[in-house]
Amino acid sequence: MTRVGREPLRKLSSTDRLVKPMMTAREYGLPCDKLLLGIGAALHYNNPEDPQSVKMQELIAAKGLRQAVSEITSIPAIDPVIEEIAAATAEVEKRIR
């Protein structure tokens, strides 16, 4: 799990493996629900030995999920996808609890 989850800030950047394909799918009107769940899962990654994980969790705690997601992903805070990511993050929370 550590190898898959490590460096979440990089993996959630606008040019990496989760956000870029999700935004591309949206541009073409394709479903991206599984990518949204992947983003939600990445936002739950909490490993005190991973500096990016620590920074991400601190950012979420300090600014709230939506603002943190906007900063991490470079998606404007007013973009409706921020709410979709928040909903997916809540869905992941339900599934892991």
Buried (B, 14 or more C-beta within 10 A) or exposed (E): EEEEBBBBBEBBBEEBBBBBBBBEBBEEEEEBEEBBBBBBBBBBBEBEEBEBBEEBBEBBEEEEBBBBBBBBBEBEEEBEBBEBBBEBBEBBEEEEE
